[in-house]
């Protein structure tokens, strides 16, 4: 029997093509055990169409989780929020809070530092979790957000956020943050972790505005707070992520 190449140019009927495919399959499956489900089992179990899963059925990535249960994609109802966030909801501000969370969730630095800095192993919880736990930090973070986003058309706070409205909202949040942190500094919680994170976000705001002298004032206060906590090394044992952020901000 001679070997011939089969191509589409030759006239081969359907029967011949079927026999060729059968011979090829026999050679490919030689020595293999092919297991097939019995026809009785197939007839006994009715076929079911696959049910498409919605996005909520999948576990969300860790980077989109906030405080374990709060997600950027699925924001809780206003009644489940802390009191300082419920107050903002009266002004229709929850849409802005969601944008602020997304903004703070992203690590930003100068493009020339892309190859020098590696944030892949660091948790972002230190900058997001206090939003829901500390009113002073919340207002400081909102001031940072408004300063970074000068115009937010289509949103209300309580009026459309133009450049002028943005400035008013930013000053309001900044004033509240300063008042609350000053009250805390004069009380028993002066050296608390909440105070540290609030002073840190206020220093970030001043540097963002180019007010480096005022930013250094916050950082000097930060150093005194850390001395009350036993130093940066002792503080870092329970707050490693915050400590790394402090070391990037405090001048040596």
N, C-alpha and C positions, 0 to 999 in steps of 0.2 A: 504494500500500500504506500503510495507516494504522498508526501506532504505538500500541501498547497496553502498559500496565503489567501485568506478570505478578506475581501474588501467590498465596499459598497458598489463598486463599479460592475461586479459580476452579477449575473441574474440568479439570485437565490430565492426560492419560494419560502413561505412561512414555515412549512414543515421541516425544511432543511435547517433553517435558522434555529428552530426549536430543538432539533437533535444536536446541533453544535453546542448550544447553551447547556443542554443536559450533560454532554460529555465533559464540558469544562467544569461544571459543578461537581461531577463525580470525582474528577481529579483533585479539585480543591478541597473537598471534604473527605478525602480518603483517610481512613483510620480514625476519624472523629465520631464521637457518639452524639447524635442529635436527639435531644429530649424535647418532646412536644407535649403540651397539655392535652389531656384526653377530651374527646368531644362531649362525653357525658358531663364533665366538670364545666365546660364552657356553656352547655345548655342549662345547667342547674343554676349558674350565677348570671343574673341579668347584667347586661352591659350598662355601665354608668358613665355619663358624660363628665369630664373633669370640670370641677367648680373653680372658676377663676378667683384667685385671692386678691383682696384689695391691699393697698399699701399698708393699712393698719395691721394686717395679719402678719407682717414680717417684723422681725426685731429691728429696731432702728439702730444705726451706728452709734458708737459710744460718744463721738464728737457732737452729736445732736441732742444728747441727753443732758438735762439740767436738773440738779438736785435729785437725781434718781428717777423722778416721775414727770418732770416738766420738760416738754420738748418744744423746739422751735417750730416744728411742723404742726404740733397739736397743743396749742396754748390752753391752759385750764380755764374754766368758766370764772367770771369775776368773783363770785362768792367764795371760791376756793383759794383766792389769792391773799397774801398778807395785807394788813390794814393800809400800809403806805402805798401799795399798788391799787387797792380798791379806791383810794382817794383820787388817784390819777384817772381811774376809769370814768369818774364823773365828768371829766373833761374830754372823754373820748380818746384817751391817750394810750390805750393798750396796743394799738397798731404801731405807735412809735416805740413802745417798750420792746415789742417783738423785733423791730428793726435794730434797736440798740443792742439786743442780745446777739443778733446775727453779726453785728459789727464787732462786738467785743470777742466773739467766738473766733474771729479770724486773726491770726498772728501777722503783724505788719512790721516791716523794717525796710531800710534802704535797699534798692536792688543790688547794689555792689556788695552787700553782705550775704547774698543768697548762698554762697559757697563757704561762708565763714561761720554761720549760725545754724544750729540743728535743734529744732524744737519738737522733733518727732516723738521724743520720749517724755515730754512734759505734759502734765495735765492742765487743761484750761479751766478746771473747776474753781481754782482760786479766784478767778476774775468774774465768774458767772454766779456761783452759789451765793455770795454776799448780796447780790441784787435782791434776793428773796428773803434774806435774813436780817439785813441791816439797812435801815432807812437812810442813814448818813451816807453810806457807800453808794446806795442807789442814786441819790441826788448827784453825788460827785461823778458817777459813771454817766448819767444822763447829760451832765454838763460837757463831759468829754465827747459824747456822741454828737450833741448839737454843734460843738465847735468844729468837729470833723466833717459834718454834713451841713453846710451853710444854707441849703435850700431843699425843702422837702415838699414839692407841690402835690396836691391831691389829698393831703392829710390835714387833720384839724387838731389844734392844741391850745385853746378851743377854736381858734380861727385858722384859716389856711397858713401854713408855716412858710412865710416869705423870709427874706433876709432879716427884716426888722423883727418879725415875729420870732424868728430863730434866736436873735440876740436877747429878746425879752425872756424867752423860755430858758435860755442858757444861764442868764443872770439869776433867774428865780431859783433854779436848781443849785447853782453855785452858792448862793446866799444861804439856802436851807442846809446844804452840806456843811458849810463853815459854822453855822450856828449850832448844829447838832454835835459836831465834833468838838467844838469849844466847850459845850456843856459837859460832854463826856470826859474831856481832859481835866476838868475841875472836880470830877467825882472819883468813885472807887474803881471805875473801869478805864482809867487813864492809860493803862498799859495792856489792855486787852488786845486780842488778835483782831477784833473788829476795828479798833482804833488804828492799828497798824495798816490794815488794808485801805481804810478811808484816807489816811494821810498819804498813802502811796498813790491812790487815784487822784488826789488833789495835786500832788507834785507832778503827776503825768499831765494834768490839765494845764498847769502853768508852763511846763516845757513845750507843750503843744502850741501855746500862744506866744512863745518866744520870750516869756517872762522868766528868764533863768534865775534871776536874783530871788524872786519870790519862790521859785521852785526849790532853791537851796534852803530857804527858810523852812519849808516843809521837811526837807531831808535832814536838816539839823535836828528838828523836833523828832524825826524818826529815830535818829541815833540815840537820843536821850531816852526814848521809850524802850529801845532795845537794851540799853544799859540797865533799865529797871527789870527787864526780863532775863538778865544774866548774860547778855551779849548775843551776837548774831549766831554763834555756834550753838548755844543752848536753845535759841529760838528755832533754829533749823531742824532740830531733832523731831519736833512735832509738826513743823510747817515748812517742809523742804522746798515746795514750789514757790511760796511767798518769799522765802529767804533768797532763792536764786534771783527773783525779780528785784529784790532790794539791792543785792550786790551789783546788779547792772545799773542801778540808779544812783546809789550813794557814792559820792566822790571819795577816793582813797587818799 
